[in-house]
Amino acid sequence: MIEFKLPSLGADMDEGTLLEWKVGVGDTVKKGQVVAVVDTSKAAVDVECWQEGSVGELLAEVGQKMPVGTVMAKLLEPGETAETIVGTPRVLPAGRAGATAAAPPPRRMISPAARKHAQEKGVDLDKVTGSGPHGAVTLEDVEHAAAGLAPPAAVLPAADKAGEMRRAIAAAMARSKREIPHYYVAEDIPLVKALAWLQAGNAKRPMAERLLPAVLLFKAVAVALKRYPELNGYWRDGGFVPAERINLGVAISLRQGGLIAPALLNADAKPLTQLMQELTDLVRRTRAGSLRSSEMSEATITVTNLGDQGSQAVFGVIYPPQVALVGFGRVTERPWAENGELKALPMVTASLSADHRVSDGHRGALFLRELADLLQRPEDLDR
């Protein structure tokens, strides 16, 4: 028997609310398959399962809010039966995709805690109005009913989501500044060669395949990290754990405010065209609220790019348990001395915020120099 638990989708996630099951009792589950949709403080996330088996029991109910690590379902391994783990398999409520058993009549969404509390207090759940997601009956609803009070007003999702996101961001960043001894280094990088190479290449590409400067910056970061692996990984259990892959968490601002940093997976190993396509898709799905749990949980370092509307430089706060963050300011034309001549060149300021428990300023500065050198040879990044 395999327990499928609610995964952590970031340092700022303590709990999630189940919005939908994508599987039903008896369904076969393969590695990487989306099995549920969970609402977090930042987005509704497609949660993948990384074990294989068949669904023996669904323990979490739609509308249920649960802490990270809660067992949501039980999977049967080859040779096991439902009776092995639960005696009698639970039947999937109507509306859950993939049910193989006959669907029973629709039932109300009631959290297990609310149901138990109602039994203790003698509250008739049929007479309780739910104020939770999708009308789910919550523990607070039962307490109000038991006290003879009017049910709490349901919070408007959009307004509540914005406030919840700000609280989650604040908690994660406060933890970062409290626990991580940050150091900061920065480097001004001329982009004449990089932008000229992009312009020449884009002139030969269809409009839909043209590259933005951001994708060149991201690829350069990923490649530079190969020589400085101490910036790519996590601080866990009192020590540094290097990451096996280079997954760039890309800070993406949301139209309603706040930001999310889902991952561009294996960014160092992809040609620029593919990376551009994946970046475009990632931004679109982030703003549409359609991300996968692997994209939310597997970033090994974060990159923030302020773009044309930003300031000249940014010094970010590390997103724990990561140990570094790279920032790019706005590309601007600035004076630059070269071979005894003063020129006006397009420049970008690259910054590094890093964890002093893992690396020091000397290594951080060398990383930025490597980044600057790579951007003087943009053709070498398209591999």
Secondary structure, DSSP 8 states (H G I E B T S, - for coil): -EEEE----STT-SEEEEEEES--TT-EE-TTEEEEEEE-SS-EEEEEE-S-EEEEEE-S-TT-EEETT-EEEEEE-TT--HHHHTSS-----TT-TT--S--------B-HHHHHHHHHHT--GGG----SGGG-B-HHHHHHHHTT--------HHHHHHHHHHHHHHHHHHHHHHH--EEEEEEEEE-HHHHHHHHHHHTTS-GGG---HHHHHHHHHHHHHTT-GGGSEEEETTEEEE-SS--EEE-EE-TTS-EE--EETTGGGS-HHHHHHHHHHHHHHHHHT-EEHHHHH--SEEEEE--TTS-S-------TTB-EEEEE---EEEEEEETTEEEEEEEEEEEEEEETTT--HHHHHHHHHHHHHHHT-GGGG--
